[in-house]
Amino acid sequence: MFNIKGNDYRLVVKINYPYQIIYVRFIGWHKQYDAIDERTYEMNMKPIKLEADYDAALERVAELMDAKINTVEGDELDILTTLIKDNKI
């Protein structure tokens, strides 16, 4: 767990050193972090590699369109739209 910007944000990652992979389990406001159990919380994110992944991401964005700013859902919407925008399928 990393504290960011004077402890305003929290970043929870799991690191696999042999594979050189960092898995982001949670990113959000400190207040949001206080509401989760970091040992069991999982962000439901994955890379967009196939057309089906792209379609699933678009469907999830549609579900999140009413998300409020500075919420877990708002952060998920922000991350998903960035993945979609940067997609090269």
LINZIQUI-V509165 format. One record per pair of residues at least 24 apart in sequence whose C-alpha atoms are under 7 Angstrom apart, sorted by the first residue. I is the first residue (numbers start at 1). J is the second residue. D is the distance in whole Angstrom. If there is no record, write none. Layout:
<<I,J,D> <I,J,D>>
This chain:
<<28,72,7> <28,75,7> <29,70,7> <32,72,7> <48,87,7> <51,89,7>>
